[in-house]
């Protein structure tokens, strides 16, 4: 077993998916991490809004024994930015084609400034009924006919056709609720920027990673870089794990 494999044994990687997706989007990364002996879990992201989702994911962090390296994709980056501030055991953040908003910012406002993103015209608005006394609401999905070009252009059309059918819509609150806490101001961060990201927008993702002081790895690929190039993403996660492990040992 390599030095890297032994040095990060105490940390758990918690993977948080983004909008229009589920935990299976991390399958390739999970397989590679497990092969290295890394403890990993792919959390469920409810996709109901910044406040609800961050509270839920913070609960996942808090119930995970030992230190946690939080990894977020896309909207999941906004979720871990808020959630990690609520969990004392999070020791680092990895943003994978992911938003890293500042306090008071909404993803809707951030996306409005992107020249690379073509996602908004590809979205379809849906209505969902109130349940158990709750309020009815609005959510968004990607038009299945546009999901390949707007979301996952480096995947085969057969695979993106499946993604179009199995996607999970996201509530409008994900884009309209402001960030309340910014964990990246207090934690070391890493970022994978996909240069062909037309969903979140490579320009926005790069700018936010730079602002967060993240160590950036740029790679040619689409928004779903963890599916198309899981090894590249896994390597960044392993690098982050080794770094936080070394930092922990230095303070032991």
Secondary structure by P-SEA (a helix, b strand, c coil): ccaaaaaaccbbbbbbbccccccccaaaaaaaaaaacccccccccccccaaaaaaaaaaaaaacccccbbbbccaaaaaaaaaaaacccccbbbbcccccccccccaaaaaaacccccccccbbbbbbbbccccccbbbbbcccccccccccccccaaaaaaaaaabbbbccccccccccccccccccbbbbbccccccccaaaaaaaaaaaccbbbbbbcccccccccaaaaaaaaaaaaaaaaaaaaaac
